[in-house]
């Protein structure tokens, strides 16, 4: 009986140790995007996507995370929301973003946690002071040797909560209405001839994004489904509920693609299981004419 008790305690301790280790074990996932809309000058270019930091630290001063990004040497870094964690101190996030922006062109869109953070305006001002491009329902020409691709970005619907609550709509409806207005603004008169990457925090609106002239959507928010089991998209995701559809990986619809980051940090006391923090590398390939 005593041996059984010690065995159970040992198993619990081992599982707890693994659960903690896995929250700090950074992984890198690579995706290749092939399109005849990608200019030859951008063939082979790469980007890094970071999402859902939630003010977390990976080692001293986030040096392991920064080292991984530096080794990937991206043409730009895309931050797809929830870099802050609600009203937690923004200091860790500010320090990381400053260091990223010093080394690489850096683009940012908000997540729902920024939408309810008392520190968002300070965080935004600090990013802009350090040359981060903050996209709030707008777009940016990213050029290489005069050949441009488009980077568009939308604010999280959480920023519109008060307006849409006044309209007395259900949560899912006001979020969709708010995001539709943001997408309309960000893509207004956007030529479909440009290869366009859309930064949008929430993957559950993938069917909505497909209606716009964008080629690749980069999202986060779903935290990989929190508990990841084989052959599933995880157990639960905000905005999608149990057994969600879009929590990680690449999802395609015709010529369009959605890439969902599992994210880096955690916004709940429930641990991430079998769900290592993720850095994403995206490589562009210009499709040659046959």
C-alpha positions as CSV (number, residue, x, y, z in Angstrom):
1,X,0.0,0.0,0.0
2,X,2.8,2.4,0.9
3,X,4.6,1.6,-2.3
4,X,1.4,2.3,-4.3
5,X,1.1,5.7,-2.5
6,X,4.7,6.6,-3.3
7,X,4.2,5.5,-6.9
8,X,1.2,7.8,-7.2
9,X,3.0,10.7,-5.6
10,X,6.0,10.1,-8.0
11,X,3.7,10.0,-11.0
12,X,2.0,13.2,-9.9
13,X,5.3,14.9,-9.3
14,X,6.6,13.8,-12.7
15,X,3.5,15.0,-14.5
16,X,3.6,18.3,-12.7
17,X,7.3,18.7,-13.6
18,X,6.6,17.9,-17.3
19,X,3.6,20.3,-17.3
20,X,5.8,23.1,-16.1
21,X,8.7,22.3,-18.4
22,X,6.4,22.2,-21.4
23,X,5.2,25.7,-20.7
24,X,8.8,27.0,-21.2
25,X,9.9,24.6,-23.9
26,X,10.0,26.8,-27.0
27,X,9.3,25.1,-30.4
28,X,9.6,26.5,-33.9
29,X,7.1,25.6,-36.6
30,X,7.8,26.4,-40.3
31,X,5.3,27.0,-43.0
32,X,5.9,27.7,-46.7
33,X,3.5,29.9,-48.7
34,X,3.6,29.5,-52.5
35,X,1.8,32.1,-54.7
36,X,2.1,33.6,-58.1
37,X,1.3,36.9,-56.5
38,X,4.6,36.9,-54.6
39,X,7.1,39.2,-56.4
40,X,10.4,37.6,-57.4
41,X,12.2,40.0,-55.1
42,X,10.3,38.4,-52.1
43,X,11.0,34.8,-53.1
44,X,12.7,33.1,-50.1
45,X,11.8,36.0,-47.7
46,X,10.8,34.9,-44.2
47,X,8.8,36.2,-41.3
48,X,8.4,35.3,-37.7
49,X,5.0,35.3,-36.0
50,X,4.8,35.7,-32.2
51,X,1.4,35.6,-30.5
52,X,-0.2,35.5,-27.0
53,X,2.9,36.2,-24.9
54,X,0.6,37.3,-22.0
55,X,3.6,39.1,-20.5
56,X,5.4,35.8,-20.0
57,X,9.2,35.4,-19.6
58,X,11.2,32.6,-21.2
59,X,14.5,32.6,-19.3
60,X,16.4,35.7,-18.2
61,X,15.1,38.8,-20.0
62,X,13.4,36.5,-22.5
63,X,16.9,35.8,-24.0
64,X,16.0,32.3,-25.2
65,X,13.1,33.6,-27.2
66,X,15.1,36.5,-28.6
67,X,17.9,34.1,-29.5
68,X,15.5,31.9,-31.4
69,X,14.1,34.8,-33.4
70,X,17.6,36.2,-34.1
71,X,18.8,32.8,-35.5
72,X,15.8,32.8,-37.8
73,X,16.8,36.2,-39.1
74,X,13.4,37.2,-40.5
75,X,12.6,40.0,-42.9
76,X,10.0,41.2,-40.4
77,X,8.3,40.1,-37.1
78,X,4.6,40.0,-36.8
79,X,3.0,40.2,-33.3
80,X,-0.6,39.0,-33.5
81,X,-2.1,40.2,-30.2
82,X,-2.3,39.4,-26.5
83,X,1.3,40.4,-26.0
84,X,0.0,42.0,-22.8
85,X,-2.0,40.0,-20.2
86,X,-4.9,42.2,-19.1
87,X,-3.9,44.6,-16.3
88,X,-0.7,42.8,-15.5
89,X,2.5,45.0,-15.8
90,X,3.5,45.7,-19.4
91,X,7.2,46.0,-18.5
92,X,8.2,42.5,-19.7
93,X,6.3,42.9,-23.0
94,X,7.7,46.4,-23.6
95,X,11.3,45.2,-23.1
96,X,10.8,42.2,-25.5
97,X,9.1,44.3,-28.2
98,X,11.8,47.1,-28.0
99,X,14.5,44.5,-28.5
100,X,12.7,42.9,-31.5
101,X,12.0,46.3,-33.1
102,X,15.7,47.2,-32.7
103,X,16.7,44.2,-34.8
104,X,13.8,43.7,-37.3
105,X,10.9,45.6,-38.9
106,X,8.1,44.8,-36.4
107,X,4.3,44.9,-37.0
108,X,1.7,44.6,-34.3
109,X,-2.1,44.1,-33.9
110,X,-4.1,44.0,-30.7
111,X,-5.8,41.1,-29.0
112,X,-8.6,41.0,-26.6
113,X,-6.3,41.3,-23.6
114,X,-5.0,44.7,-24.9
115,X,-8.7,45.6,-25.3
116,X,-9.2,45.4,-21.6
117,X,-5.8,46.5,-20.4
118,X,-5.4,49.7,-18.4
119,X,-1.9,49.8,-19.9
120,X,-2.7,49.5,-23.6
121,X,-2.3,53.2,-24.5
122,X,1.1,53.3,-22.7
123,X,2.2,50.1,-24.4
124,X,1.1,51.4,-27.8
125,X,2.9,54.7,-27.4
126,X,6.0,52.9,-26.3
127,X,5.9,50.6,-29.4
128,X,5.4,53.5,-31.8
129,X,8.3,55.4,-30.1
130,X,10.5,52.4,-30.9
131,X,9.4,52.2,-34.6
132,X,6.9,49.3,-34.3
133,X,4.2,49.6,-36.9
134,X,0.9,49.4,-35.0
135,X,-1.9,48.4,-37.4
136,X,-5.3,49.6,-36.4
137,X,-7.6,48.8,-39.3
138,X,-5.0,49.8,-41.8
139,X,-2.3,48.5,-44.1
140,X,1.3,49.0,-44.9
141,X,3.4,48.6,-48.1
142,X,6.4,46.5,-47.2
143,X,9.0,47.0,-50.0
144,X,12.1,45.2,-51.2
145,X,13.9,46.7,-54.1
146,X,10.7,48.6,-55.0
147,X,8.6,45.4,-55.1
148,X,5.8,45.5,-52.5
149,X,3.7,43.2,-50.6
150,X,0.9,44.3,-48.3
151,X,0.6,43.9,-44.6
152,X,-2.9,44.6,-43.2
153,X,-4.0,44.5,-39.6
154,X,-7.2,44.9,-37.7
155,X,-8.0,45.8,-34.1
156,X,-9.5,43.2,-31.8
157,X,-13.3,43.5,-31.5
158,X,-12.9,43.9,-27.7
159,X,-12.1,47.5,-28.4
160,X,-15.6,48.1,-29.7
161,X,-17.4,46.3,-26.8
162,X,-19.1,49.4,-25.4
163,X,-20.4,50.6,-28.7
164,X,-21.9,47.2,-29.6
165,X,-23.3,46.5,-26.2
166,X,-25.3,49.7,-26.6
167,X,-26.8,48.2,-29.7
168,X,-28.1,45.3,-27.5
169,X,-26.6,42.5,-29.7
170,X,-25.4,39.1,-28.5
171,X,-21.7,38.8,-28.0
172,X,-21.0,36.7,-31.1
173,X,-23.0,39.2,-33.3
174,X,-21.3,42.4,-32.0
175,X,-17.9,40.8,-32.3
176,X,-18.6,39.9,-35.9
177,X,-20.1,43.3,-36.7
178,X,-17.1,45.1,-35.2
179,X,-14.6,42.9,-37.0
180,X,-16.4,43.4,-40.3
181,X,-16.2,47.1,-39.9
182,X,-12.5,46.8,-39.1
183,X,-11.9,44.6,-42.1
184,X,-13.8,46.9,-44.4
185,X,-11.6,49.8,-43.3
186,X,-8.3,47.9,-43.5
187,X,-9.0,46.6,-47.0
188,X,-10.8,49.6,-48.5
189,X,-9.9,49.8,-52.2
190,X,-7.2,47.2,-51.7
191,X,-6.2,45.7,-55.0
192,X,-6.3,41.9,-55.1
193,X,-3.2,42.0,-57.3
194,X,-1.1,42.6,-54.2
195,X,0.1,39.7,-52.1
196,X,-1.5,40.5,-48.8
197,X,-0.9,39.2,-45.3
198,X,-3.6,40.0,-42.8
199,X,-2.8,40.1,-39.1
200,X,-6.0,39.4,-37.1
201,X,-6.0,38.0,-33.6
202,X,-9.0,35.7,-33.7
203,X,-9.0,32.6,-35.9
204,X,-12.7,31.7,-35.3
205,X,-13.6,34.3,-37.9
206,X,-11.7,32.5,-40.7
207,X,-14.9,32.2,-42.8
208,X,-15.3,36.0,-42.6
209,X,-11.7,36.7,-43.5
210,X,-12.1,34.6,-46.7
211,X,-14.5,37.3,-48.1
212,X,-11.7,39.8,-48.3
213,X,-8.8,40.3,-50.7
214,X,-6.1,38.8,-48.5
215,X,-3.9,35.8,-49.2
216,X,-2.7,34.7,-45.8
217,X,-4.2,35.4,-42.3
218,X,-2.0,35.2,-39.2
219,X,-3.9,34.6,-36.0
220,X,-3.5,33.4,-32.4
221,X,-6.0,33.6,-29.5
222,X,-6.8,29.9,-29.3
223,X,-3.8,28.8,-27.3
224,X,-3.5,25.6,-29.3
225,X,-6.8,24.4,-27.7
226,X,-5.1,24.4,-24.2
227,X,-4.9,20.6,-23.9
228,X,-3.7,19.1,-27.2
229,X,-4.4,15.4,-27.9
230,X,-3.6,13.4,-31.0
231,X,-5.9,14.0,-34.0
232,X,-7.6,16.9,-32.4
233,X,-7.4,20.7,-32.4
234,X,-7.3,20.7,-28.6
235,X,-10.0,20.6,-26.0
236,X,-11.1,24.2,-25.7
237,X,-10.5,27.6,-27.3
238,X,-12.0,31.1,-26.5
239,X,-14.6,32.0,-29.1
240,X,-14.9,28.4,-30.2
241,X,-15.7,26.5,-27.1
242,X,-15.1,22.8,-26.7
243,X,-13.6,20.7,-29.5
244,X,-12.6,23.8,-31.6
245,X,-11.8,23.8,-35.3
246,X,-8.9,26.4,-35.6
247,X,-6.3,26.3,-32.8
248,X,-3.0,25.7,-34.6
249,X,-1.4,24.9,-37.9
250,X,-2.3,26.0,-41.4
251,X,-5.8,25.8,-42.8
252,X,-6.5,26.4,-46.5
253,X,-9.5,27.5,-48.5
254,X,-8.8,27.7,-52.2
255,X,-5.8,30.0,-52.7
256,X,-6.1,31.5,-49.2
257,X,-4.5,30.3,-46.0
258,X,-5.0,30.8,-42.2
259,X,-2.0,30.2,-40.0
260,X,-2.8,29.9,-36.3
261,X,-0.1,30.2,-33.6
262,X,-0.4,28.1,-30.5
263,X,1.0,31.2,-28.7
264,X,3.6,31.6,-26.1
265,X,2.1,32.3,-22.7
266,X,-1.1,31.4,-20.8
267,X,-4.0,33.5,-19.7
268,X,-5.5,31.0,-17.3
269,X,-4.5,29.0,-14.2
270,X,-5.4,25.9,-16.3
271,X,-2.0,24.7,-17.7
272,X,-1.2,24.0,-21.3
273,X,-0.7,20.3,-21.8
274,X,1.1,18.6,-24.8
275,X,1.1,22.1,-26.2
276,X,4.5,23.7,-26.2
277,X,4.9,27.5,-26.7
278,X,5.4,28.2,-30.4
279,X,7.4,30.5,-32.6
280,X,6.3,30.4,-36.2
281,X,8.5,31.0,-39.3
282,X,6.8,31.7,-42.6
283,X,8.7,31.5,-45.9
284,X,7.5,32.9,-49.1
285,X,8.0,31.2,-52.5
286,X,7.2,32.9,-55.7
287,X,5.3,30.5,-58.0
288,X,7.1,30.3,-61.3
289,X,5.1,30.6,-64.5
290,X,5.0,27.2,-66.3
